[in-house]
């Protein structure tokens, strides 16, 4: 059985050159709280906001109203990201994403991904960001961009938790490669206007070389087909939330398969 994965589908780093292709792969789980420039804040207790992917590319915008918003356009460089070693030429490598912390009935104990649990459960994913593209010299935005198809998962079967509850005392000893940093990395919503009037919505984080990202996702209907869901990941230059959304940041709001990317017509 495969561990869940995240993958990068790559728009070439040259601005405006958005070529299709299946790139990268890495396992992920979700759960974050909102923060600024990679700082981790505890998630707010009781906030159960969830985001769902749509068929094809992006997430359902109706689920993302609580997040600060930033926009990218056709001239924005769109970079590839994926688990270290998953594909050649990745702009951003994500190490550790295949070490999944599975949370069952005991919310304070990590279980290994295999053997899988029956019924509903959630997954924590934690990885370290490594930059290969020499043009990236400071903070940038890393994003989840799609749910990889062909695995038997419908959009309703996978929920990215936007403000998960932070475990009081998490025991990750059953998953040696999983690193728990004590909280979840805050999200920003990124609106992709490059194919206007069609708009694609992503969720992402502000990161830089060496950043650790931790998030959580839920599987309300359990595992499908013996494999964890896979996601695509991409990166863009640092996005800045639009006026009116930036205030939310200060409130402390709280797979493994090869992923693909959308091809512009």
C-alpha positions in Angstrom: 0.0 0.0 0.0 1.3 3.4 -0.8 1.6 6.3 1.6 -0.3 9.5 0.8 1.5 11.8 -1.5 2.0 15.4 -2.7 3.4 16.1 -6.0 4.4 19.1 -8.0 3.1 19.9 -11.4 5.2 22.3 -13.0 4.7 25.5 -14.7 8.1 26.4 -15.9 9.9 29.0 -13.9 10.1 31.4 -16.9 7.2 33.8 -16.4 4.2 33.1 -18.6 5.5 29.7 -19.8 3.0 27.3 -18.4 3.6 23.8 -19.9 1.7 20.7 -18.8 3.2 17.7 -17.3 3.2 15.3 -14.4 5.9 16.1 -12.0 7.1 15.0 -8.5 5.4 13.2 -5.7 5.3 13.4 -2.0 3.1 12.3 0.9 1.2 14.8 2.9 -1.4 15.2 5.6 -3.1 18.4 6.6 -3.7 20.7 9.5 -2.6 24.3 10.0 -3.2 27.5 11.9 -2.7 30.9 10.3 0.5 32.7 10.8 2.8 35.4 9.3 5.9 34.6 7.3 6.2 31.0 8.4 5.7 31.7 12.1 3.5 28.9 13.6 0.6 29.8 15.8 -1.6 27.4 17.7 -4.9 26.6 16.0 -8.0 28.1 17.6 -9.9 25.5 19.5 -13.3 24.7 18.0 -12.6 26.0 14.5 -13.4 23.1 12.1 -13.2 24.9 8.8 -12.4 22.5 6.0 -11.5 23.0 2.3 -12.3 20.6 -0.5 -10.7 20.3 -3.9 -12.8 20.6 -7.1 -12.6 18.2 -10.0 -9.6 19.1 -12.1 -7.6 22.0 -10.6 -7.9 24.1 -7.4 -10.1 24.1 -4.4 -13.7 25.1 -3.8 -13.7 28.9 -3.2 -16.8 28.6 -1.1 -14.7 26.9 1.6 -11.9 29.5 1.7 -13.7 32.6 2.9 -11.9 32.7 6.2 -8.4 32.9 4.7 -6.4 36.0 3.7 -6.4 36.3 -0.1 -3.7 37.1 -2.6 -3.7 36.8 -6.4 -1.3 35.7 -9.1 -1.6 36.2 -12.9 -0.3 35.0 -16.2 3.1 36.6 -15.7 3.7 35.0 -12.3 6.5 32.3 -12.4 4.9 28.9 -11.5 7.5 26.5 -10.0 7.6 22.8 -9.5 7.6 21.2 -6.0 7.7 17.7 -4.7 9.2 15.1 -2.4 13.0 15.0 -2.5 14.0 12.5 -5.2 10.5 12.1 -6.7 11.4 13.8 -10.0 14.4 15.4 -11.7 14.8 19.1 -11.9 12.4 20.1 -9.1 12.6 23.8 -8.2 11.5 23.1 -4.6 12.1 19.8 -2.7 10.0 18.8 0.2 11.7 16.3 2.5 9.8 14.2 5.0 6.4 14.4 3.4 6.1 10.7 3.1 6.3 10.1 6.8 2.6 10.4 7.6 1.2 10.6 11.2 -2.2 8.9 11.1 -4.6 10.1 13.8 -7.4 7.7 14.8 -9.5 7.5 17.9 -6.6 8.7 20.1 -6.0 12.3 18.9 -2.7 12.5 20.8 -0.9 9.5 19.2 0.5 9.0 15.7 0.0 5.7 14.0 2.0 4.5 11.0 0.3 4.8 7.6 0.3 1.0 7.3 -1.6 -1.1 8.1 -4.3 1.5 7.4 -7.2 2.3 9.7 -10.8 1.4 8.9 -13.4 4.1 8.7 -12.8 7.9 9.1 -9.5 9.2 10.3 -7.1 12.2 9.7 -3.5 12.6 8.7 -0.7 15.0 9.7 2.0 15.8 7.2 5.2 17.6 8.1 8.1 18.4 5.7 11.1 20.6 5.3 11.5 23.0 2.4 14.7 23.0 0.3 15.2 25.5 -2.5 17.0 24.4 -5.7 16.1 27.4 -7.9 18.9 30.0 -7.5 16.5 32.8 -8.3 14.7 32.2 -5.0 16.6 34.1 -2.4 14.0 34.8 0.3 10.4 34.0 1.3 8.0 32.6 -1.3 4.6 30.9 -1.4 4.2 27.1 -1.5 0.7 25.9 -2.5 -1.5 22.8 -2.7 -3.0 23.0 -6.2 -5.0 19.9 -6.9 -6.1 16.4 -5.8 -4.5 13.9 -8.1 -7.2 11.9 -10.0 -7.4 8.2 -10.7 -7.1 7.1 -7.1 -10.8 6.7 -6.4 -11.1 9.8 -4.3 -14.0 12.3 -5.0 -13.6 15.9 -3.8 -15.9 15.2 -0.8 -13.6 12.3 0.3 -10.7 14.6 1.2 -10.9 17.7 3.5 -7.9 20.0 4.1 -8.4 21.3 7.7 -7.8 25.0 7.7 -7.8 25.4 11.5 -7.2 22.0 13.1 -7.1 21.7 16.9 -3.5 21.3 18.1 -3.0 18.1 20.1 -2.3 18.7 23.8 0.6 16.3 23.7 1.3 14.4 20.5 3.3 11.2 20.6 5.0 10.7 17.2 7.2 7.8 18.2 5.5 5.3 15.9 6.5 7.3 12.9 10.3 8.0 13.2 10.4 10.3 10.2 7.6 12.6 11.3 8.7 15.8 13.0 6.1 17.5 15.2 6.9 21.2 15.9 4.0 21.8 18.2 1.5 23.5 15.8 0.2 23.9 12.3 1.5 26.3 9.6 -1.0 29.0 8.7 -2.6 29.2 5.2 -3.1 31.9 2.7 -5.6 31.6 -0.2 -4.1 32.2 -3.6 -6.4 33.1 -6.5 -4.9 32.2 -10.0 -6.2 34.7 -12.5 -4.0 33.5 -15.4 -6.9 31.9 -17.2 -9.5 34.6 -16.6 -12.5 34.6 -16.6 -11.8 31.1 -15.1 -10.2 31.5 -11.7 -8.4 28.7 -9.8 -8.2 28.9 -6.0 -5.3 27.3 -4.1 -4.2 27.2 -0.4 -0.6 27.7 0.6 2.0 28.9 3.1 4.7 31.5 3.3 8.0 29.6 3.4 11.7 29.9 2.7 14.8 27.7 2.7 14.7 25.4 5.7 11.0 26.2 6.7 9.0 23.3 8.2 5.4 23.0 7.1 2.8 21.0 9.0 -0.8 20.5 8.0 -3.7 18.1 8.5 -6.3 16.5 6.2 -9.3 14.4 7.0 -10.6 11.3 5.2 -14.3 11.2 6.4 -15.0 8.1 4.3 -11.7 6.4 5.0 -9.0 5.1 2.6 -9.9 4.4 -1.0 -8.3 1.6 -3.0 -5.5 1.0 -0.5 -3.7 4.2 -1.2 -3.7 7.6 0.5 -4.7 10.6 -1.5 -2.0 12.5 -3.5 -1.9 16.2 -4.1 0.0 18.4 -6.5 2.2 21.2 -5.1 3.7 24.3 -6.8 5.4 27.5 -5.7 5.2 31.1 -6.7 7.1 34.2 -5.6 5.9 35.6 -2.3 2.2 36.7 -2.5 0.9 39.5 -0.3 -2.7 39.3 1.0 -5.0 42.0 -0.4 -6.1 45.0 1.8 -8.9 43.9 4.1 -7.6 40.3 4.3 -4.3 41.1 5.9 -6.0 41.8 9.2 -7.1 38.2 9.5 -3.4 37.2 9.8 -3.1 39.0 13.1 -6.0 37.2 14.6 -4.2 33.9 14.9 -6.8 32.1 12.8 -6.4 29.4 13.3 0.1 10.3 -1.4 2.1 9.1 -2.8 1.7 9.3 -6.5 3.0 11.4 -9.3 1.0 14.6 -9.5 0.1 16.6 -12.6 -0.7 20.1 -13.5 -3.2 22.0 -15.5 -2.4 22.8 -19.1 -3.5 26.2 -20.4 -5.1 26.2 -23.7 
